[in-house]
Amino acid sequence: MKLRNAYLLIAGLLIITSCKNDDDGVEAVQPRLLSEVTIEDDAEIIDFLKTHFYNEDEFENPPEDFDFKIKFGTIEGENSGRQSIFDSPKLITQTITVDSEDLGRADDEIIEQKLYTLVVRQGVVEGTPTIGDNVVLRYEGSFLDGSLFDASSNQPISFNLSGVVRGFGNGMKNFQTGIGPKDNGDGTVSYEGYGIGAIFIPSGLGYFDSSSSSGNVPAYSPLIFKIDALEFEADTDLDGDGIPSIQEDLDGNGNLNDDNTDLDFLANHNDNDDDGDGILTIDEIKIDNQIKKDEEGNIIFPDTDGDGTPDHLDNDL
């Protein structure tokens, strides 16, 4: 899938591939500071949001043949009086902290990123997906100039939000989903009352100086994803270890891929033996052969030696 997370690439390989010699006909892309790129990206995204509107009137009063697709237009000419996306009450702004180390850098920068999510229509099903959940949706990825670089088919596609660029997963946390799937009898399915919107992603929460799997996203590109949020699986347990994937975000930073207790090639949410001691996590979180939870539904993790580290994260009991 083109949305596969760029952060999973080896750090050294990122820099090597982004700095190819001009002799082979590829323009060299020099590494830049996350702090510098962040300022530029946010300015470009804000400029887009302030100079563009979306087809709010169609969503407020849908014509009979309306396809419920978001369309952006420039605020000029006959549209000069339109409300900008930036001023829309349906625009949500999130601040997310990014460590440059997660982008393959060794310059020790920790920089706040602004993520903007436009929720044009909220879904009818209560609850929203977390960064560890499986989702079913349709999407369309473009650059700020409107040119497409990626899109799903018209039919729903499913994947886990931990496996896509970070801004996409964190933006999806703002969307409720719909009712379905309904079998249409022709090999297709449909949903009703699903969430619709768009996520505006700075490159620090996107591909930064790497690219999508197809290689068609230039370095340091802010992105727009239009979203149809159809369905999600609450408390997805991706590795089947008995712990919902979202609870394996140990540092709570909204990025599951940097939590790796045993420092192997698998982050905890993809690892069924989180501490690498040869005992499956699902067996180390049981008390009297049962996974016990508190009144709020949180798992009570055993800590046999009382050192403050739960058994499933402690390879030296």
C-alpha positions as CSV (number, residue, x, y, z in Angstrom):
1,M,0.0,0.0,0.0
2,K,1.3,3.5,-0.9
3,L,0.6,4.8,2.6
4,R,3.1,2.5,4.3
5,N,4.9,4.3,7.1
6,A,8.1,5.9,5.9
7,Y,9.5,5.8,9.5
8,L,10.0,2.0,9.3
9,L,12.9,2.5,6.8
10,I,16.4,2.3,8.1
11,A,17.7,5.7,9.0
12,G,20.9,5.6,7.0
13,L,19.1,4.4,3.9
14,L,16.8,7.4,4.1
15,I,19.7,9.8,3.8
16,I,21.6,7.8,1.2
17,T,18.6,7.6,-1.1
18,S,17.7,11.3,-0.6
19,C,21.2,12.4,-1.6
20,K,21.9,10.6,-4.8
21,N,24.8,11.9,-6.9
22,D,23.9,14.3,-9.7
23,D,25.9,12.1,-12.0
24,D,23.1,9.6,-12.3
25,G,20.6,12.2,-13.4
26,V,18.8,12.5,-10.1
27,E,18.8,15.9,-8.4
28,A,20.4,15.7,-5.0
29,V,18.2,16.5,-2.0
30,Q,20.2,17.7,0.9
31,P,19.1,16.9,4.5
32,R,17.4,19.8,6.2
33,L,16.6,20.6,9.8
34,L,13.1,19.5,11.0
35,S,12.7,22.9,12.7
36,E,13.4,24.7,9.4
37,V,11.0,22.6,7.4
38,T,8.3,22.8,10.0
39,I,8.1,26.6,9.8
40,E,7.8,26.4,6.0
41,D,5.3,23.6,5.9
42,D,3.0,25.3,8.4
43,A,3.1,28.6,6.5
44,E,2.2,26.8,3.2
45,I,-0.7,24.8,4.8
46,I,-2.1,27.9,6.5
47,D,-1.8,29.8,3.2
48,F,-3.8,27.1,1.5
49,L,-6.4,27.0,4.3
50,K,-6.8,30.8,4.2
51,T,-7.1,31.1,0.4
52,H,-9.4,28.1,-0.2
53,F,-13.0,27.1,0.6
54,Y,-14.8,23.8,0.4
55,N,-18.3,23.0,-1.0
56,E,-20.0,23.6,2.3
57,D,-23.3,24.6,0.7
58,E,-23.6,21.2,-0.9
59,F,-23.1,19.4,2.4
60,E,-25.5,21.7,4.2
61,N,-28.2,21.2,1.5
62,P,-27.3,18.2,-0.6
63,P,-28.7,18.2,-4.1
64,E,-30.3,15.0,-5.3
65,D,-27.3,13.9,-7.3
66,F,-24.7,15.0,-4.7
67,D,-21.8,12.5,-4.4
68,F,-20.7,13.7,-0.9
69,K,-17.2,14.4,-2.1
70,I,-15.2,17.4,-0.8
71,K,-14.2,19.9,-3.5
72,F,-11.8,22.8,-2.8
73,G,-11.9,26.1,-4.6
74,T,-9.9,29.3,-4.5
75,I,-11.3,32.4,-2.8
76,E,-11.3,34.8,-5.7
77,G,-13.6,36.4,-8.2
78,E,-17.2,35.2,-7.8
79,N,-16.1,33.2,-4.8
80,S,-14.3,36.1,-3.0
81,G,-17.0,36.1,-0.3
82,R,-16.7,32.5,0.6
83,Q,-15.6,31.4,4.1
84,S,-12.1,30.1,4.2
85,I,-11.3,26.6,5.5
86,F,-9.1,28.3,8.1
87,D,-12.1,30.1,9.5
88,S,-14.4,27.1,9.4
89,P,-15.7,26.0,12.8
90,K,-15.2,22.4,11.5
91,L,-11.4,22.7,11.3
92,I,-9.6,21.0,14.2
93,T,-6.0,21.9,15.0
94,Q,-3.7,19.4,16.9
95,T,-0.2,20.0,18.1
96,I,2.0,16.8,17.9
97,T,5.6,16.6,19.1
98,V,8.1,14.9,16.8
99,D,11.6,13.7,17.6
100,S,13.9,14.1,14.7
101,E,15.4,10.7,15.6
102,D,12.1,9.1,14.5
103,L,12.8,10.6,11.1
104,G,16.3,9.1,10.9
105,R,18.2,12.1,12.2
106,A,20.8,12.4,14.9
107,D,20.5,16.1,15.5
108,D,18.4,15.8,18.7
109,E,15.6,18.1,17.5
110,I,12.2,17.8,19.2
111,I,9.8,20.0,17.3
112,E,6.0,20.6,17.6
113,Q,4.0,20.0,14.4
114,K,0.6,21.5,13.6
115,L,-1.9,19.0,12.1
116,Y,-5.2,20.3,10.7
117,T,-8.3,18.2,10.2
118,L,-11.5,19.3,8.5
119,V,-14.5,17.3,9.6
120,V,-17.1,18.2,7.0
121,R,-19.6,15.6,8.2
122,Q,-19.3,13.6,11.4
123,G,-20.1,9.9,11.3
124,V,-23.2,8.6,13.2
125,V,-21.5,5.8,15.1
126,E,-20.1,7.0,18.5
127,G,-16.4,6.5,19.2
128,T,-13.4,7.3,17.1
129,P,-10.4,5.2,16.0
130,T,-7.0,5.3,17.8
131,I,-3.7,5.1,16.1
132,G,-3.6,1.4,16.9
133,D,-6.9,0.5,15.4
134,N,-7.9,-1.2,12.1
135,V,-10.0,1.1,9.9
136,V,-12.1,0.7,6.7
137,L,-12.2,3.8,4.6
138,R,-11.7,5.5,1.2
139,Y,-9.0,8.1,0.7
140,E,-7.4,10.4,-1.8
141,G,-4.0,11.9,-1.4
142,S,-2.8,15.1,-3.1
143,F,-0.3,17.9,-2.8
144,L,-1.3,21.5,-2.0
145,D,-1.4,22.3,-5.7
146,G,-4.2,19.7,-6.1
147,S,-2.3,17.1,-8.0
148,L,-2.9,13.5,-6.9
149,F,-0.2,11.2,-5.7
150,D,-2.3,8.3,-4.3
151,A,-5.9,7.2,-4.0
152,S,-7.9,4.1,-3.0
153,S,-10.4,2.7,-5.3
154,N,-14.1,3.6,-4.9
155,Q,-14.5,0.5,-2.8
156,P,-13.5,0.4,0.9
157,I,-9.9,-0.5,1.8
158,S,-8.8,-1.7,5.3
159,F,-5.5,-1.3,7.1
160,N,-4.1,-0.5,10.6
161,L,-3.4,3.2,11.4
162,S,0.0,2.3,12.9
163,G,1.2,1.4,9.5
164,V,0.6,4.8,7.7
165,V,2.3,8.1,8.0
166,R,1.8,9.5,11.5
167,G,-0.3,12.5,10.6
168,F,-2.8,10.3,8.8
169,G,-3.3,8.1,11.9
170,N,-3.5,11.1,14.3
171,G,-6.0,12.9,12.0
172,M,-8.3,9.9,11.9
173,K,-8.8,10.2,15.6
174,N,-11.2,13.1,14.9
175,F,-13.6,11.0,12.8
176,Q,-16.6,9.0,13.8
177,T,-17.6,6.3,11.3
178,G,-20.7,5.0,9.7
179,I,-23.1,2.1,9.4
180,G,-22.3,-0.9,7.3
181,P,-21.1,-2.7,5.3
182,K,-24.2,-3.3,3.3
183,D,-24.0,-5.9,0.5
184,N,-25.1,-4.4,-2.7
185,G,-25.6,-7.7,-4.4
186,D,-23.1,-6.9,-7.2
187,G,-19.9,-7.7,-5.4
188,T,-19.6,-4.3,-3.8
189,V,-20.6,-2.9,-0.4
190,S,-21.8,0.5,0.8
191,Y,-22.0,2.5,4.1
192,E,-24.3,5.1,5.4
193,G,-23.8,8.0,7.7
194,Y,-20.0,7.8,7.6
195,G,-17.6,10.6,8.5
196,I,-16.2,12.8,5.7
197,G,-13.3,15.3,5.8
198,A,-9.7,16.1,5.0
199,I,-6.4,16.0,6.9
200,F,-3.7,18.5,6.1
201,I,-0.3,17.0,7.0
202,P,3.1,18.7,7.3
203,S,6.0,16.7,6.0
204,G,7.3,16.1,9.6
205,L,4.1,14.0,10.1
206,G,4.3,12.6,6.6
207,Y,7.2,11.3,4.5
208,F,9.6,14.1,5.4
209,D,12.8,13.4,3.3
210,S,11.8,9.9,2.3
211,S,9.0,9.1,-0.1
212,S,6.0,6.9,-0.5
213,S,6.5,3.3,-1.6
214,S,6.0,4.3,-5.2
215,G,8.5,7.1,-5.0
216,N,6.2,9.8,-6.2
217,V,6.2,12.1,-3.2
218,P,9.1,14.7,-3.3
219,A,11.0,15.3,-0.1
220,Y,9.5,17.8,2.4
221,S,6.0,17.8,0.9
222,P,3.0,18.9,2.9
223,L,0.0,16.6,2.0
224,I,-3.8,16.6,1.9
225,F,-5.8,13.4,2.4
226,K,-9.5,13.5,1.7
227,I,-11.2,10.8,3.9
228,D,-14.4,8.8,4.0
229,A,-14.3,7.2,7.5
230,L,-16.4,4.1,7.1
231,E,-15.7,1.7,9.9
232,F,-13.1,0.9,12.6
233,E,-12.3,-2.0,15.0
234,A,-12.2,-0.6,18.5
235,D,-9.3,-1.8,20.7
236,T,-7.5,-3.6,17.8
237,D,-4.9,-6.1,19.1
238,L,-2.6,-6.2,16.0
239,D,-0.2,-8.8,17.4
240,G,-2.7,-10.9,19.3
241,D,-0.8,-10.6,22.6
242,G,-3.9,-9.7,24.6
243,I,-3.1,-6.0,24.9
244,P,-5.0,-3.5,22.6
245,S,-2.4,-1.9,20.4
246,I,-3.2,1.6,21.6
247,Q,-2.1,0.5,25.1
248,E,1.3,-0.3,23.7
249,D,2.1,3.4,23.1
250,L,4.2,3.4,26.2
251,D,5.4,7.0,26.0
252,G,1.9,8.2,25.0
253,N,3.3,10.3,22.1
254,G,0.8,9.1,19.4
255,N,3.4,7.0,17.6
256,L,3.3,3.2,18.2
257,N,6.4,2.6,16.0
258,D,8.9,4.0,18.5
259,D,7.9,1.7,21.4
260,N,10.2,-1.3,21.3
261,T,11.1,-2.7,24.7
262,D,13.4,-5.5,23.6
263,L,15.1,-3.4,20.8
264,D,14.4,-6.1,18.1
265,F,13.0,-5.3,14.7
266,L,9.4,-5.3,15.9
267,A,7.7,-2.5,17.8
268,N,5.7,-3.8,20.8
269,H,2.3,-3.6,19.0
270,N,3.7,-5.9,16.4
271,D,5.6,-8.2,18.8
272,N,4.0,-11.0,20.8
273,D,7.0,-11.2,23.1
274,D,7.6,-7.6,24.1
275,D,10.6,-8.2,26.4
276,G,12.2,-10.9,24.3
277,D,12.4,-13.3,27.2
278,G,10.9,-16.3,25.3
279,I,7.6,-16.1,27.1
280,L,4.7,-14.8,25.1
281,T,3.3,-11.5,26.3
282,I,-0.2,-12.9,26.5
283,D,1.0,-15.4,29.1
284,E,2.8,-12.8,31.2
285,I,-0.2,-10.5,31.6
286,K,-2.4,-13.2,33.1
287,I,-3.2,-13.4,36.8
288,D,-4.5,-16.9,37.8
289,N,-4.7,-17.8,34.1
290,Q,-6.9,-14.8,33.4
291,I,-6.4,-11.3,32.0
292,K,-7.8,-9.1,34.7
293,K,-9.0,-5.6,34.3
294,D,-9.9,-2.7,36.6
295,E,-13.3,-1.0,36.8
296,E,-12.4,1.2,33.8
297,G,-11.5,-1.8,31.6
298,N,-7.8,-1.3,31.8
299,I,-5.6,-4.4,32.0
300,I,-4.0,-5.0,35.4
301,F,-0.4,-6.0,34.5
302,P,1.4,-8.4,36.9
303,D,4.7,-7.2,38.3
304,T,6.2,-10.3,40.0
305,D,9.4,-8.8,41.3
306,G,7.8,-5.5,42.3
307,D,10.3,-3.3,40.5
308,G,7.7,-1.2,38.8
309,T,8.1,-2.8,35.4
310,P,5.3,-5.2,34.4
311,D,6.3,-8.8,33.7
312,H,5.7,-8.6,30.0
313,L,8.2,-5.7,29.7
314,D,10.7,-7.1,32.1
315,N,13.1,-9.8,30.9
316,D,14.9,-10.0,34.3
317,L,12.3,-11.0,36.8
